[in-house]
Amino acid sequence: MTNHWRDIRHTDLILINGANPAEAHPVGFQWFMRAKLDRGAKIVHADPRFTRTSAVADKHLRIRVGTDVAYFGGLINYVLQNGLEHTEYVRYATNAALVVKQGYDFKDGLFNGYDPEKRTYDPTAWAYETGPDGSAKVDIGHPRSVLNLMRKHYSRYTPEMVERITGIPRDQFLEVAKLVGEMGRPDKVMTIVYAVGLTHHTTGVQLIRSGAVLQLLLGNIGRPGGGMNAERGHANIQGNTDHAISWEILPGYLRVPAPGQRNLADYVKQSAAKQLRPNSLNFFGTNYRKFMVSLLKTWYGDAATKRNEFAFDHLPKPAGNTSWLSIFDQALQGKMEGVMLSGMTATSIGPDSNQVLQALSNLKWLCVMDAFPTTSSEFWRAPGIDPAKVQTEVFLLPTTHWIEKDGSFTNSGRWAQWKDQVLPPEGDARHDHWILADLFQRVRGLYRQQGGQFPAPVLEISLPYKDPLKPELDEIAQEINGKDLTTGKRLETFAKLEDDGTTTAGDWIYTGHYPETGNLTKRRDGVQDPATNDPTGMGFYPNWAWSWPVNRRVLYNRASADPQGRPWDPNRPGIRWDAAAQLWVGDVPDYPPSADPSDPKSPLPFIMTGEGTGRLFSNSVADGPFPEHYDPIESPVQNPLHPEVPSTPVAFLYDKKAGRPNRFGTADEFPYVATTYRLTEHEHYVTQHVEQLVQLQPEAFVEVPAELARDKGISSGDMVRVSSKRGKLEVRAVVTKRLGPLQVDGKKVYQIGIPIHWGFVGIKTGQHWLANALTPFVGDASSRTPEFKAFLVNIERI
């Protein structure tokens, strides 16, 4: 999330895609309403359902799920065709003028560099043309400039094509396009808000990138009221990602080492961005080694020395990925003995639940760490499973709920806030990090007694806590912050990190949140005195909690000012150059604070990229340098852009790869589109155990469009069977006008809505169903995210 929750009130136009904030984020939604009521901001909600968000929006666009690239692509084309881009911003702050090297091509749904055998692209084929010094060629008029290639690429996304793909009528699309087209003016700004409705697709990365490309064109990245803003589903999802819950990164978004990287030099060379323009600061790439060495010093302490590459050899260099889907694919193939699940339930949150149940049945052991019984700890009780045939030994370790411990949450806007323990742990429950600490010490004891193939990574890990069996979260927070080993003092900024072994940092982007002065995430100087606590009047509140990095509230905020350092909109300044003070003032600048914009050597505005700019064209993703519309793996129609390549050619097809039968359905057998979502009254699967919330939403159901219900003879309250190629649900029908038919390329298409929350544990144990019994076991090319939000089903009255 580039901006933060309060900042949404500064916008003129809010595009909401793949999200329903009024119901899924009701507290944060107050800032949408403030923008609407105080500024007259318009809200456009593109969603297959008419929800409570739609009810207060100025425009609701009923869209076919999974087609947002075409929607954003149409808006990009409209802006370019009509010359509505923020020209000065585009030339200064984006890579529009960089020239792509010869050989780049896109034809019939495929970019150059595609390997049909491996079903992968070679992203190095999408490089810039460079000179002898390695700098990218800059010529915005060149036929292969990013801007000209972009014009050609998006010229196919006409209003008529948008209608054919998305089902949004041409006239409705053009109404929105005219609103969006005004947002390229310096005195206007738009924000795009999204959630997992954009993420959970085989094209999820490009769905989100397409919105970012539009925002860069309009000059809305880095500005108050602008940005690409991801609404996280839990209070600490942002913190989880920052600290590397995702399989492909280390803390602070450093890459996991790869095979063949024998030393830190190899690792940095293959991982860090390269400087591509003389004025590019390339901050991340330049400091990559410092961040990595400081992380290794945190983990291995005195055992990490310059002589042994700071214990770089201790880190695994996996040849394959260990994404969620890959873990359970390995279990399905009988290649995994055991799995530990901590605070998540595989059978409920994974696609194709029947395959996940089989995967758990193939294990020798399963350890579930959770505050409540889950559909994973009880998987052997699932309907249709004979417990006598399940050989998996299941361990359920009761852990504390988050209200039973202190610690920090990092919310969607990157604000890290400390929370207090509300209740003491009950019964035998223990903190999950205590369980892991105890388990680690036992494993280390076995290595000491019995030896092993490679004991050093286990034996040499540093655990500098008062009680290594019960580390305190406050201690861990200090460790994450990092310190100067020569003085023993905690650091105030990641700018002080070194690559010589004299500093530590458990996560470099959090360096500064717990300096010697104390835990800044506990600060609470807020709305009790706005004049004092928010002197800019922009809602930054710099002494309320702490925002990574270095307490910055809006990322890329150098782009909120023109090349001379003047805010694009003086009424909504992010930062500005104060010539008298010779400093950037306002928010914490995402830029060298004393860099004079009048100096021709002053850095370009996006300091984290090798280009020094935001990327309209990118070779850092696995499925194409420009976002392109591909249909979901299961689609009711042919892709009119390129029928021969209808879905993304680089989606990861697990069943096919493993030699299992194809489990994808066709529109002949399963004629309706289904999508999943959440309800306000439930929090995923935890609240199945909370009586009051179960009373509010007591029974599983699916939402059925009224017209389809009439055709199928279904009334509200009827039991219906919803089936896909992978499984079925038998639940109540709620007949509604919230969903309606779409005309997609001349075909009437219906969409069915499925809330996710129920299962076969909890208070209503009679609801033996899992929404993900229906969803396909397939992952996107970059992150292996499953396609939960668009798949084919049939429905019939029971």
N, C-alpha and C positions, 0 to 999 in steps of 0.2 A: 504494500500500500504506500504510494508515494506521498500522500498527504496524511490527514488524520480526521477523526470523526467531526470535531468541531469545525474544521475548515470547510466542510460541505456547505455551510451556511453562506459562504462567500460566492457561490456560483450563480451563473445566469441560466444554465441549462444542465439538467441531470439526465443522462442516458443510463437506464438500468437494464442490464442484460444478464440472464442466468442467475437472477437473485430476486428475492421477495422480502426486502428489508422490513417492511411494516410488520410482518409476521415472524420472520426468522431473526431479526435484529431490532426488536421494538424500541429498545432504549436509544440506540444510535439513530433510529429513524427520526427522532426529534429534530436533528440538524437538517434533514431534508425538508421538513415542514417549516423550519425557520427560514430557509432559503426561499421557499415558496411564499410564505406569509410576509416576510420582512423585505425581501428583494424583488418579489414578483417572478422568481425563477420558475421556469417550466420543467415539468417532469415528463419524460417519455419512458414508458415501461414496455419492453418487448418480451413477451412471455406467452407460452401456450395457454395459460390459465388467466382468467380475470380474477385477481386476488385483492386483498385489502390494499396492497401497494397500488394496483391498477385503479382502485376506487378513488384515490386522491391524486392520481396522475392526470396531466392535461391530455395525454394521448396514450392509449393502450394499443399496441400492435400485436395481434395474434400471430405468432411465428412458429414455423415448424422447428421442433427441437433439433439442435445440431447444425443449424444453417446460419449462424451469426456471422461467419466469415463473409458470406454473400451479402448480408445486410450491411456490415461495416464496409465491405468492398464497394457496394453501391454508393455509400456516403463518401468514401474516398474518391471515387470516380466523379461524383457530382462536384466535389470541391475542386478537383483538378480541372475538370472540363470548363468550369465557370470562373477559374482564376481566383478562388476564394481562400486559398491558403495564406497563411501569415508569412509573406515573402521574406521579410527581413529575418524573422526567426528561423525559417527553413534554411536560408543561406548560411546563417551564423551558427545555429545550434543543432543542425542535423547533418547527416552524411549525404544529402541530396546531390552535392556537386562532385562527390568522389566517383571515379571511373572504374567500372567493373572490368576485369580482364577479359580478353578475347576468349571465346569458347562458351561463355554463359548462354544458356538457351532454356526456353520452356516451350514444350510442344505436346499437344494431345494429353495433357494432364501430368506430364513428367518434366521435372527439371533435369538439367545435365548432371552427369556424375552418378546416375542410377545403376545399381547392380541388381539385375532381376533374379540372379541366383540367391544372393544373400538378402534380397529385399531391403537394401539399405542404400543411402546416398553417401557420397564422399563430399563432405562439406568444404573441403579444401578446394573443390572445383568452383566455389563461389567466392573467389578472392578479388581483391582490387588490383588494378594495374599499378605497378610501383616503379619508381625511378631507381637509379643506381644507389641512392642512400637509403632505400627501403621505404621511403615515404609514398603514400598513396597519391596518385595523380588527381588533381582537382581541376575540373572543367565542366561546369554545369550545362554547357551547351553541347557537350559531346554526345553522340548517339548512344553511347553506353554509360552515360552518367546515371547514377541511381535514380534521379528524378525522371529522366526520359524512359528508362526501363520500367519504372513504376507506372508512368502514364500508359505505356503499352500494355502492361500486365493488367491494370484495372479497367482498361477501356471496354473490356467484355462485360463488366458489371453494370449494365444499363438498368434503368428502372424496370424495364420489361423482364430482364433476366433475373433481377432480384425477386420479382413477383413469381416467376416460374419456379424458382428454387425454394423460397421461404414461405410462399403463400400470402405474403403481405401485399394487399392490392396496391397497384402502381400509384394511385392518387394519394393513398395514405402515406406511402413511402416518401413521395415528393413533398408532402406537408412537413414531414420530419426533416428531410434533406434541406429545405429552406431555412428551418430553425438552426440546424447544425452549420449551414453555410455562413451564418452571421457570426459564428464563434471564432473566426479567424481574425477578427478585428482586435487591435490592442486593448480596446476598452471593454471587450467581452471575454468571458471565459466559461468553459464547459467542463464538467467532470463526468467520467464514466465509472460506474459502480458495477461490480460483478461479484459472483460467488461461485459455488461449485457447479451451478448450472452451465457455466462456461468451461470449468475445469474437467468435468467427468465425461470426456469424449476422447475418441481416438485422434481427434484434431485439437485437443484442449489447449496446447501451447499456442497454436496458431490462431485459435479463437480469441485468446487474450491479446496476442501480439497485434492482431488486426485493429483492435481498439486503440492500442498504444501508437500504432502507425498513424491512425486518424488524428489522435491528440497531438502528435509531433507536427503533423501538417498544419494544424490549426494554431500551433504555438501555445499549447495548453499544458505541457509537461513542465513541472518546476514552479508553477504559478499557484498562489493561493486561489482556492476555488476550482482548481483544475485537477489534472493527474489521472492515473489509473488506480482505482481504489478497490482493493480486494476485501470483501467482508468475510472475516474468518468465522468458522462455525462454533468455535469454543473460545473461551477467554484467553487461552494460551496456545492456540494453534500456531500463531506467529512465533512465539518463543520456542515451541517444539522444532520448527523448521530452522530457526536461527542456530539452534544447538545440535543440528544434524540428525534429526529423527529420520530424515530421508536418506535412502541407501547410497546415493551417488555423491554425497558431500561430507566434508568434515565441518566442525563448527566454524561459523563465519563464512560459509559458502566456499571454502577451499575444496578443491577436487580430491576425491579419493585417489591415492596413487595407483598406477597401472603397471601391468607386467612390463618388464624391460627397463623400468626406471630404476637404475642401480644406485643413484645418489640424488641428493637434493638438487644438483645442477640439472640433471635429466628431468626431474619432476617439475621444477620451475619452468624450464624451457618449454615443456609440453603442456603446461597448465596455465601459465600466466599470459595475459594479453601483451602484445607487442606494440610499441609506439609506432603509429602510422602517419603522424603529422608532426612537424617540428614544434608546434605549440600545444600538442597534446601532453597533458600532465601524466596520463596513464598511471594514476595513483595506485590502483589495485595491482596492476602488473609489476610496477616498480618495487612495491613493498611486499610482494607475495612471499618471498623467502623469509622476510622478517616475521610475518604473521605465522608462517609454518614452523619456523625454528622456535618461536615463543610458545607455540602450542605443544611442540615436542618437549620443551623444557618443563612445561606444566605437567605433562603426563609422566615423564621419566626422570625429572629432577637431576640429581648428581650423576645418574647413569647416562644422561644425554650430554655428550661432549663433542667438541669440534673434531676430535680424532675419530669418533665413530659416526660422523654425520648426524650428530644429535639424536641417535637411535632411530634414524629413518628406516633402517632395516627391520625394526620391530613392527612396523605397520604392514598389514596385509596388502597385497597388490592383486586384487581379484581379476581374473580374466573375464568372468561373466558378471551379470548384475545380480543383486540380491534384493530386488524389489519384492513387494508384498506378493504379487502374482507369481513371481519366479519361485519363491519359497514354497508355495503350495503346489505349484507345478512339479517341483522336485519331490514333494511328498506324494503326489499322485503317482509319480514314476517309481516310488519305493526307494528313493535315493536320500531320504532324510530320516534320521532315527527319532529326533525329538524337536519340539518347538516350545519356546516360552512366549506367552502372551501376557503383556502388561498393560492393563487399562484399555484394552480393546477386545472385541469378540469377533474372531475370524468368520464364524458362520453367519453372522448378521451383516458385517460390513464388506464382505468379499463378494465378487460376482459369482454367479452360478453356484449357489449355496449347496446344491446336491453334490457337486464335485468337491467342494471344500469339506463337506461331511465325509466323503470318501477319503480325502487326503488325510484328515485327522484320524480316520480309522486305520490308515496304513502306518501310523507312527508306532514306535515302541513306547514312547512316553510323551505326555503333554503336561506342561506346567502353566496354570492360569493364575496370575496375580491380579486380584480384583477385590473391590469392596463388596460385591454382590455375586451370587451365582449368575452365570451367563449362559448363552446358548452354546458357548464353546466348552465351558467346564461341564455342561450337561449334554454335550452333543450326542452322547450315546443313548440319551432318552428321546431323541428326536423322532417324530412320527416316521414310521417306515424302517427304523433301524432296530435290529435284533441285538440287544446288549450282549448276549451270549457269544455273538460272532465278532465283537469288537475286542481286540487284544491290547489296545492302547491303555497304558497305565496313566491315570489322570491325577495330578496333584493340584488341589485348589488351595492357594496360600492367601488368606484374608489380608488385604492391605487397607490402609487408611484412605478415606475419601479426602478430597482436597480441603474440605472444611475442617478436617482434623489435623491439619498441619499448616505451618506458616510457609513463607516462600514468595516468589514473585510470579505474576502473570504478565506477559507481554501481549497487549491487545492488538487489534488489526492495524492501528495507526502507529505501531512500534513503540508505544509508551509502556515502559516496564514499571509496574506498580507492586509494591510489597503488600502482602495481606497477612493478617494475624490468624493464629489458630483460633477457631471458634469453639470447638468441642475437643475434649481429650479423646484419644483412641478408645474404642470399646472392645471388650472381649480380648481375643488373641490377635487382633489386627496390629500389623506393624507397617511402618512406612516402607514403600516399595524400594527406596534407595537403601534402606537398612537391610532389607532382604537380599538385595544384590550385593551389598558390601559383605554380608555374612557368607553368601555363596562364594564370592570371589576369594575370601580368605581360606575357605575350605579347599577350593581348587588349588590355590597357591600352596597350601599345606601338602596336598598330594604330590605336586611337582617337587617340593623339597624332599619328600620322603622317597619318591619313586623315580624322579627324573622325568625325562620326556624328550620328544623330538627337538623342540625349540623352546626351552623354558624361559629364556631371557625376557621376552615381552611380558610374561606373567610375573616373574620374580622381581623385575626391576621397576615395575610401576610404582609411582610415588603417591602415597596416601597421607599427606601431612595434616591429619585431623587429630583433635584431642582424643577421640575414640574412633579408630578406623572402622570399627564394627557399627558405629552409630554416628556417622558424620552429620553435622548440623547444616541445614540449608544456608544459614548465614555464612558458614565457613566455605561452602561451595561457591556462593556468590562472590566472596572475596577472591577465591582461586580463579574464577572465570574472569574477573576484572584484570588480574595480573599485577606484577610488581617488578621493581628494579632490584635485581639480586645483589647489586653492589651496595645499595643502601638499605634494603629490606623494606622499603616503602612502596605502598600501592600506587599505581600510575593514575594520572588524570586524563590521559589521552593516548590513543594508539599511535600518535605521531612519535611517541617516545620508545616504541618497540624497536628492538635491534635483532640482527641475525647472527650475533657473535656469542649467544648463550648467556647474555647478561640480563635478559628480561623473560618474563613468563606472561602468558595470556591464554586462558582456557577458551576464549572466544573473542577475537580482536575487536569485533564490532561492539562488544559490551565493555571494552576498556574505558574507564571513566565513570561507570555507574556506581562504583564503590571505592572512591579514592580514600586517602587518609582522613579526610574530613567526615566520612561516614557514608552510610547507605543512602544514596540520592533517590532511590526508588521509593523511599518513605516520605519524601517531601509532599506537603499538602497545602502549599500557598496557592489558593484558587479563587473562586468567585466571591469569597467573603470580602475581598478588596480588589476588584478588577483594575482600578486605576494604578495601584501599586504592583500587583502581581502580573498584569498583562499590559505593560507600558506601550506596546505597539498597537494595541487594540485589535490585533488580528487573531486572538484566541490561542496564541502560542503558549502562554502560561509557563515560562521556562523553569519555574520553581515548583511546578506540580509534577511529581514523579520524575522520570528520566526517559528520554527517547534515544534510541540508537539511530545513527552513530553520533557521538559527542553531543547529545541532547538536541539534535537538529529535528525540527518539526515537519519540514517539507523537503523531500529529497530533490536534488538537482535544482536548487533554488537560484543558482546563478542565472539560469534561463528565465527567471522572472523579471530580469532587467535587460535592457537593450545593450548592444555592444559598448556603449558609452557609460553603462552603469546606472542608467535611469530606469525606474520601474516602468514596464509597459503600461500599467494602469496606476497612476499615482494614488488612486483611492484604495488600491488593494496591493500594497507593496509586500514583496517577500523579503528581499534584501535590496539595498541601494548603496552606491559608492558615496562616501562622505569625503569630499576632497580635502576639507579642512583637517579632519582627523586622519586622513590617509588610511581609512579602514572601510570595510563593508559592514553595514549596520542593519539591524532588524532581526530576523531569525539567525541562528548560528549558520554562517555561510557554508554552503557546500562547494567550497572554493578557497584558495589561499586568502586569508583575511586581509592581507595588505597588498594584494595584487592590483596594481593601478590599471584600470581598463584603457587608459590613454597610452600605455606602453605597448608598442607593437609586439613585444615578446610575451605579453600577458597570456596566460593559458586559455585554451578553449573551454567552453562552459561545462561540458560533461566530463568530469575529471576521472571517472572510473573506467572509461573505455579507451582502447588504443587509438581510436579515431579522434577522441576529444569531443565527440558529438553524440546525440541520440541516433539510433539506427532505424532508418526506414527500410534498409536492406541489411540482412544479417547472415553470417555463416556460422553462427554459434548454436544453431538448433538443428535437429536431425531430419526435419521434414520439409525444408525449403527456405530460401532466403526471403521470399515474399509469402505472406499468408495466401493460401489458395483454398477455395471451397472444395471439400470432399464430403460425400454423404457418409452418414454413420455406416458401420459395417452391415447393419440390417436397415434397409431403406424401402419405403413403399413405392418409390419411383426411380427411374434412371436419372443419372446426373446429366443435365442438359449441356453442361460445359464440356464434358469429355466422357461420353458413355462407355468408352473402352477402359477408362480408369475411374470408375465411379467413386470408390472409397480410397482413402490414403494408401499408397502402395508400400508404405513402410510401417504400417501398424503391425504390432507383434502378435502373431497368430499362434498361441501356445498349443492348442490342440493339434494343429497341423504339424508344428515343429516336433511334438512328442509322439506323433504317429497315432493319436487318438482320433475317433470319428469326428467329422465336422458337426458342430452344434450350432450352426447359424441357420436361422429360418428365412423363408422367402415370403413375399407379399401374397402369393397364391394361397399359402397355408395359414399365414398369420397376417391378416390384412390391415391391422391397426397399429398405430405408433403408441408406445407407452413411455412415460417418463416418471421418475421418482422425485420425492421432495419431503420436506419436514413440516411438522405442525408446531404451532406456538406452544401448545400445552405439554409437549414432550421434549426431553433432551436425549436424542438418539435412543439408546436402549436402557439407560440407567433408570429412567423414571417409570419403567414397567413395575418397579418395586415400590413406588410412592402412591399410596392409596388415593390421595386427593387428586393427583394428576390422572390416575387411571379412571377416576370417576368423571373427569372432564372429557376424556377421550377413551371410552371404555372398550371399544370394539374396532377391530381392523375393518377397513373398507377401501373401495376404489371409487374414484369419481368418473362418471360416464356421461358423455355429452347427451343432452336431451334428445336430439334428433336420432342419434345412434341407438339410444335406449328404446325409442319408439319402434325403430326398425327391427330390433331384436326382442321386443316384447318384455323389456326389463323395466321394473318400477323401483323407486327408492325403497330400500329395506329388503329387496329380494336377495337371495343368495346367488352369487354368480361364480363361474369358474373362469379365471383368466389364465391362459396358457401361452407358453413360448416353446421354442425348440428344446429348452432346458428343464422346464418344470412347470408347476401350476400353483395357483392360489385359489382357495374357495372361501370367499368373504362376502360381506354385504356390499350392495351397490348403493351409491349415492348419485342420483340422477341430477344433473346440474347444467345450468346455462353458462357456468364459468368456463366450460370448455365448449368449443364449437368446431364445425367442419372448416377445412381450408381447401381452396382450389390450388393444387400444386401441379403445375405443368399439365393442366387440363384434366386432372384426376381429383376427385373428392377424397380428402384424407381426414380421418378422425384420429384424435389423440386422447389417450386414457391416462388419468393421473393416479399415482400409487404412493400414498404415505409409507414411510419406511419403518415405523417404530416398533412393530409388534414381533413376537416370537413365541417360543414354547417354554419360556421361563417367566417368572414374575407373578403378579396377582391374578391376571386373567390367563391362566395357563391353558384354558380351552382354545385360545387362539393359536392353533398349531400352524403357523405359516411364517415365511420369511420373504420379504419383498424381493430379495436378491436371488431367490430361486429362479427368477425369470431372466436375469441380466447375463450378457455374454462374457465369457472368459477371454478377454482380449485387451491388450494394452497399447497405449499411444507410444510413438517411437522414442520420445525423449525421456519420459519419466515412468512409463508403464502404467499410467493411470487407467483404470477400467472405464468402460463406456456404460455408466449407470443411467445416463439421462436420455438415451434414444435407442429403442429396440422394438422389435415387432412382436405382437401378441394377437391372440384371438380371445373373444369373450362370448360366453353363452350363459343363459339363465339355467340354474339347476332346478 
